[in-house]
Amino acid sequence: AAAAARTGLLLAPAGEFGFVAVGLAKAFKVLDASTARLLTTAAALSMCLTPGLAALGDRLAEPLDRLEAAWLRRSRRARDDAAVGRAVKNAQGELVVVVGYGRVGRVVCELLDAKLQRYV
């Protein structure tokens, strides 16, 4: 998420080609002079904001990474809960075999205990 935010903020400003495109559009009478001036000014101002946008991306990186990690933990937990629910439903009173008693295995066993499902 942090890399995407940084990239988006750095790609948001206009580039030098904008000046060329606006100049050509004005030369071929696609844009009138006042519109061309407005677009050129907007492009120049957006380019001036690039260092500030880069700094903003750096400041947002850590909070966005924390937010993404929390979201992934919640979604992983919900997926694990659903998997245990399906296993319990399919077991219909049979014994559930839990392979491994690491971090995930302990959580699975706690969920099975909560569902009153026997396991080994």
trRosetta pair geometry for C-beta under 8 A, 3 or more apart (Angstrom, degrees):
i j d omega theta_ij theta_ji phi_ij phi_ji
1 4 5.7 -57 -149 37 31 111
1 5 6.3 31 154 -19 66 106
1 64 4.4 -146 114 162 113 108
1 65 6.6 -177 59 -80 101 44
1 67 7.0 -84 88 77 164 100
1 68 4.2 -172 0 -62 132 134
2 5 5.8 -55 -148 36 32 110
2 6 6.3 31 155 -17 66 106
2 57 7.8 112 -177 178 74 80
2 60 7.0 172 -129 111 79 77
2 61 3.8 67 -156 -145 126 72
2 62 7.4 53 -101 -43 140 24
2 64 4.6 151 -78 81 73 121
2 65 5.0 -16 -33 -53 127 91
2 68 7.7 -109 -23 0 79 139
3 6 5.8 -53 -146 38 32 111
3 7 6.1 31 156 -19 65 109
4 7 5.8 -56 -145 39 29 111
4 8 6.2 30 156 -20 64 108
5 8 5.8 -56 -146 37 29 111
5 9 6.3 24 158 -16 64 108
5 57 5.7 168 121 -134 88 85
5 60 5.5 -102 135 106 150 131
5 61 7.2 -166 69 -88 122 58
5 64 5.7 -145 -4 -77 147 171
6 9 6.0 -61 -149 39 28 107
6 10 6.2 17 158 -11 66 112
6 54 7.6 46 -155 -138 88 58
6 57 3.7 104 -112 177 68 133
6 58 7.3 66 -106 -59 113 50
6 60 7.9 -177 -64 69 71 104
6 61 6.6 18 -53 -83 114 103
7 10 6.0 -63 -145 42 28 104
7 11 6.0 16 161 -11 67 114
8 11 6.0 -64 -139 43 26 102
8 12 6.4 46 157 -47 62 99
9 12 5.8 -35 -149 3 31 121
9 53 4.2 -174 170 171 102 103
9 54 6.9 168 116 -77 116 36
9 56 6.1 -155 -152 80 156 107
9 57 4.4 -159 51 -63 144 113
10 13 7.7 -50 -173 20 35 97
10 50 7.0 60 -137 -153 63 91
10 53 6.5 166 -79 114 46 115
10 54 6.0 55 -89 -88 97 83
10 57 6.8 -29 -37 -27 91 160
12 46 7.1 -127 126 -170 81 115
12 53 6.4 -143 50 -153 122 160
13 46 4.0 165 -138 145 78 93
13 47 5.1 128 168 -86 131 43
13 49 6.0 177 -87 66 121 92
13 50 4.9 -72 4 -73 158 92
13 53 6.9 -169 -32 18 109 153
14 18 4.0 -8 178 -20 120 161
14 42 7.2 91 -15 116 141 79
14 43 3.7 -76 79 -137 156 83
14 44 8.0 -32 64 -32 124 28
14 46 4.9 93 8 72 85 132
14 47 6.1 -66 67 -49 78 91
15 18 5.8 135 63 -11 52 95
15 47 7.6 113 -109 -92 26 110
16 19 5.9 -41 -171 22 54 111
16 20 7.2 49 138 -13 71 101
17 20 5.2 -51 -156 37 50 114
17 21 6.0 49 148 -22 76 104
18 21 5.7 -54 -142 38 32 110
18 22 6.1 28 159 -16 66 107
18 39 7.4 -143 171 156 105 99
18 40 7.9 159 129 -111 98 51
18 43 4.2 -174 114 -127 141 143
19 22 6.0 -56 -144 39 28 107
19 23 6.2 30 155 -20 63 110
19 40 6.3 66 -117 -128 76 91
19 43 6.3 -172 -61 109 71 152
20 23 5.7 -59 -148 38 28 112
20 24 6.3 25 156 -16 65 107
21 24 5.9 -55 -147 38 29 108
21 25 6.2 30 154 -19 64 107
22 25 5.6 -53 -144 38 32 112
22 26 6.3 32 155 -19 65 105
22 31 6.8 -40 -156 42 71 159
22 36 5.2 135 172 -149 100 81
22 39 4.8 -177 -113 102 134 125
22 40 5.4 -172 109 -67 158 83
22 43 7.1 -138 -17 -11 143 146
23 26 5.8 -56 -149 36 29 110
23 27 6.3 29 153 -20 65 107
23 36 7.5 96 -88 -163 36 125
24 27 5.5 -54 -144 37 33 112
24 28 6.2 12 162 -2 68 110
25 28 6.3 -64 -142 49 26 96
25 30 4.1 -81 -161 67 80 117
25 31 4.4 51 130 1 110 109
25 36 6.8 180 87 -99 99 103
26 29 7.6 30 -180 -78 31 29
26 30 7.5 -75 -57 50 23 75
26 31 5.1 -50 -80 72 64 100
26 32 7.8 24 -127 151 80 9
26 33 6.6 76 -147 -98 117 51
26 36 4.0 33 -78 -94 123 156
31 35 4.6 -128 -169 90 100 117
31 36 4.6 126 116 -62 127 87
31 39 7.1 -54 -155 8 160 140
32 35 5.2 88 55 14 75 104
32 36 7.0 -141 95 -7 35 93
33 36 5.7 -58 -146 38 30 113
33 37 6.3 32 155 -21 65 105
34 37 5.6 -50 -147 34 32 113
34 38 6.4 35 152 -20 63 105
35 38 5.6 -53 -149 36 33 114
35 39 6.3 30 155 -16 67 106
36 39 5.9 -55 -146 39 30 108
36 40 6.2 30 155 -19 65 108
37 40 5.8 -56 -145 38 28 111
37 41 6.2 28 156 -18 64 108
38 41 5.9 -57 -149 37 27 110
38 42 6.3 27 154 -18 63 108
39 42 5.6 -53 -144 38 31 112
39 43 6.2 34 155 -20 65 105
40 43 5.7 -53 -148 36 30 112
40 44 6.3 29 154 -18 64 107
41 44 5.8 -55 -146 37 30 110
41 45 6.2 28 156 -17 65 108
42 45 5.9 -56 -145 39 29 110
42 46 6.2 28 157 -19 64 107
43 46 5.9 -56 -146 36 28 109
43 47 6.4 28 155 -19 63 106
44 47 5.8 -56 -151 35 31 111
44 48 6.6 34 150 -22 64 104
45 48 5.5 -52 -151 32 35 114
45 49 6.7 34 151 -21 64 104
46 49 5.6 -54 -154 32 36 114
46 50 7.6 66 146 -49 59 81
47 50 5.8 -17 -167 -20 43 116
49 52 5.2 -64 -165 49 63 114
49 53 5.6 64 139 -27 88 105
50 53 5.6 -57 -142 38 30 111
50 54 6.3 34 158 -22 65 103
51 54 5.6 -52 -149 33 33 114
51 55 6.5 32 153 -17 65 104
52 55 5.7 -53 -149 37 34 110
52 56 6.3 37 151 -21 65 104
53 56 5.4 -49 -146 35 35 116
53 57 6.4 41 152 -22 64 101
54 57 5.7 -51 -152 32 32 114
54 58 6.7 33 150 -18 63 103
55 58 5.6 -52 -152 34 35 113
55 59 6.5 32 152 -17 67 105
56 59 5.7 -56 -148 38 33 109
56 60 6.2 24 156 -14 67 111
57 60 5.9 -61 -142 42 29 106
57 61 6.6 52 154 -51 62 93
58 61 5.8 -32 -154 -6 31 120
59 62 8.0 -61 -179 26 34 94
60 63 6.0 -70 -158 51 50 104
60 64 5.4 46 152 -24 84 115
61 64 6.0 -68 -149 40 22 108
61 65 6.3 22 158 -20 64 109
62 65 5.7 -54 -145 35 31 112
62 66 6.5 31 157 -18 65 104
63 66 5.7 -54 -148 36 34 111
63 67 6.2 35 154 -20 66 107
64 67 5.6 -53 -145 38 33 113
64 68 6.2 34 155 -20 66 106
65 68 5.7 -53 -145 37 30 111
65 69 6.3 31 155 -20 64 106
66 69 5.8 -55 -148 36 30 111
66 70 6.4 29 155 -18 64 106
67 70 5.9 -56 -149 36 30 110
67 71 6.4 29 153 -18 64 107
68 71 5.7 -55 -148 37 32 112
68 72 6.3 31 154 -19 66 106
69 72 5.8 -54 -147 37 30 111
69 73 6.5 33 153 -20 64 103
70 73 5.7 -52 -149 34 32 112
70 74 6.5 30 154 -17 65 105
71 74 5.8 -56 -150 37 32 109
71 75 6.2 24 156 -14 67 108
72 75 5.9 -56 -141 41 31 106
72 76 6.0 33 157 -21 66 109
73 76 5.8 -57 -144 38 27 111
73 77 6.2 29 156 -20 64 107
74 77 5.7 -55 -148 36 29 111
74 78 6.4 28 154 -17 64 106
75 78 5.7 -51 -147 37 34 111
75 79 6.3 36 152 -20 65 105
76 79 5.6 -54 -148 37 31 112
76 80 6.3 32 152 -19 65 106
77 80 5.7 -53 -147 37 31 111
77 81 6.3 34 153 -21 65 104
77 107 7.9 -110 -127 -173 82 146
78 81 5.6 -50 -146 35 32 113
78 82 6.4 32 154 -19 64 105
79 82 5.8 -55 -149 36 30 111
79 83 6.4 32 152 -21 64 105
80 83 5.6 -53 -147 35 32 112
80 84 6.4 30 155 -16 66 104
80 104 7.1 -140 -122 -150 138 95
80 107 6.4 14 150 121 150 130
80 108 7.1 -111 -177 -81 109 78
80 111 7.5 -172 137 -30 96 159
81 84 5.9 -56 -149 37 30 108
81 85 6.3 34 151 -22 64 107
81 111 6.4 -162 -117 -127 65 142
82 85 5.5 -53 -148 35 32 116
82 86 6.5 32 154 -18 65 103
83 86 5.8 -52 -150 35 32 109
83 87 6.4 32 152 -19 65 106
84 87 5.5 -54 -147 37 34 113
84 88 6.2 34 155 -19 67 104
84 108 5.9 -179 -91 -141 118 74
84 111 4.3 24 151 120 171 140
84 112 6.5 -125 -161 -62 118 71
84 115 7.1 179 145 -8 108 145
85 88 5.9 -54 -146 36 29 109
85 89 6.3 29 155 -19 64 108
85 115 7.5 176 -104 -91 58 148
86 89 5.6 -56 -146 38 31 112
86 90 6.1 23 158 -13 66 110
87 90 5.9 -60 -144 43 27 106
87 91 6.0 33 155 -31 64 109
87 96 5.9 76 151 -125 119 129
87 117 8.0 103 110 166 93 165
88 91 5.6 -52 -144 28 29 115
88 96 7.3 -43 -88 -59 60 142
88 112 6.9 174 -81 -121 110 72
88 115 4.8 -57 -119 142 161 154
88 117 4.7 -111 -120 -73 103 149
89 92 7.5 15 166 -58 36 71
91 94 4.4 -131 -175 55 81 89
91 95 7.5 -144 -164 58 123 13
91 96 5.5 -57 -95 -67 153 92
91 117 6.4 84 70 -153 149 122
94 118 8.0 -123 128 65 28 104
95 118 5.3 -59 -112 108 69 106
95 119 6.6 132 -171 -113 70 31
95 120 6.0 15 176 -4 122 102
96 112 6.0 -140 61 -124 145 140
96 117 5.8 34 -2 146 130 119
96 118 6.9 153 18 93 80 53
96 119 4.1 -36 71 -104 93 92
96 120 7.7 170 83 21 49 60
97 119 7.1 169 -84 -159 15 80
97 120 5.9 -22 -113 65 64 87
98 101 7.1 76 124 -81 116 74
98 105 5.5 118 164 -153 114 92
98 108 5.5 162 -127 103 122 128
98 109 5.8 -21 -67 -70 177 89
98 112 7.4 -120 -56 -9 128 152
98 119 5.3 44 -17 169 108 128
98 120 7.1 -173 26 87 79 35
99 105 7.4 -115 90 -105 34 120
100 104 7.3 26 108 72 120 95
100 105 4.4 -152 109 -60 73 136
101 105 4.2 -124 -113 110 29 139
101 106 6.1 73 -174 -60 71 74
101 109 7.2 15 -127 -22 89 140
102 105 5.2 93 38 15 53 107
102 106 7.1 -103 107 -8 26 92
103 106 6.3 -59 -155 31 23 108
103 107 6.8 18 152 -14 60 107
104 107 5.6 -56 -152 37 36 111
104 108 6.3 38 151 -22 69 104
105 108 5.6 -52 -147 35 33 113
105 109 6.4 32 154 -18 65 105
106 109 5.7 -55 -149 37 32 111
106 110 6.4 34 152 -20 65 104
107 110 5.6 -53 -149 35 33 113
107 111 6.4 31 153 -17 65 105
108 111 5.8 -57 -151 38 31 110
108 112 6.3 31 151 -19 66 106
109 112 5.6 -51 -144 37 33 112
109 113 6.3 39 153 -22 64 102
109 119 6.3 -146 -120 80 76 145
110 113 5.6 -51 -150 34 32 114
110 114 6.5 33 151 -20 63 104
111 114 5.5 -51 -149 34 34 114
111 115 6.5 21 154 -8 66 108
112 115 5.8 -63 -147 46 33 103
112 117 4.4 -91 -163 70 83 106
112 118 7.8 -67 164 74 117 6
112 119 4.8 24 146 -21 161 137
113 116 7.4 28 -178 -78 33 33
113 117 7.7 -88 -57 46 19 69
